[in-house]
């Protein structure tokens, strides 16, 4: 490096510095020109650097522009797998070149993996200084290789732990759901036995009341005794009690189904036609049967109970008993029945334009014994759902409060297997 400065005759001699030449300038002053490079000091720094590289836990290699290794420390040689073999080091550097474009000539830092011959895969961070001028005047790059395998392995272990924790949480949820299902099934079996016993015990005396009321009505007919309204109340009470007993029996029945393949639309049309005669006349009932003669396996008597319950529930939600327009939830009550194919099965949907189902009720509507009515058992919807499950199907309920509700029974078209029959 050439420097120029004013001559100082008192300046002490610097060991190792080349002799300076004194030059007289045009301004009458004397200037000193020459070199001021201390080669011994440069070599000393390089030796100190190399000595230091022998002890650090980092692989260090110096590469010239020709791709030749000028220097490498023991750890880098260990990464190569062959002590001091330049071709092995060049192979490793070639892998770094493949991992990062521009290596080693451009300053860079990247993470990669390689297999140490005879050992394991190592994850490392590679840092290159890029081409830099050295004491010899020829550009070279200093590359550091930092082993982060343990850190990488720790990250993997943490990821595995997080994954296992997520799986454990999911398994715990499934286990709780299974336990709740077992507990609920046990309760339902006990409740089913109890309701079946009560229903059978009540049906016999209720039959006697019905017969007695019928005979009494015949004896006092046209005699002007003024007991017609009382007899009508008795008959309505009998019908209500009979419906409650039927719901109890529907919910408690666990016998296997007697499924038969039949034209579902034709069968359903007949059921709706017969049931419509018993519903309030103010209801506008429409049918849209879209199976086009498609046959499906079902138990006629059990499925009929589900359809009747759906129609009665929708009717009560719209008009109550149908005798007081002030209690109608819609001045133009409409009830629609439709069938269609969905997800490999048939759907029977009953929808109304009533008030819909409030959110708090929707969360509990499938619970046995839950009801918002002043009368009833709260077994209507659970019984419908149980019948659907016995068929290997399900009950879907949708409602937008203020815009009606729909209850859709989905039944599989495939033959019901033994597992589905035991769902009850």
Protein Blocks (a to p, Z undefined) as FASTA:
>chain_A
ZZdddddfklccdehiacddddddfkopacdeddfbdfklmmmmmmmmmmmmmmpccdcd
dddfkopafbdcfklmmmnopghiaklmmmmmmmmmmmpghiakbgcddddddddehiac
dddddddebjaddfkopacdddddddfklmmmmmmmmmmmmmmmmmmmmmmmmmmmmmmm
mmmmmmmmmmmmmmmmmmmmmmmmmmmmmmmmmmmmmmmgonlnopmmmmmmmmmmmmmm
mmmmmmmmmmmpcbdcddddddfklmmmmmmmmmmmmpcfkbccddddfkgopacdddfk
lmmmmmmmmmmmmmmmmnonopamklpcbfbdcdddddddeehiacdddddfbebjafkl
mmmmmpghiafbfbdjhlmmmmmmmmmmmnopacdddddehiapaddddddfbdcdfklm
mmZZ
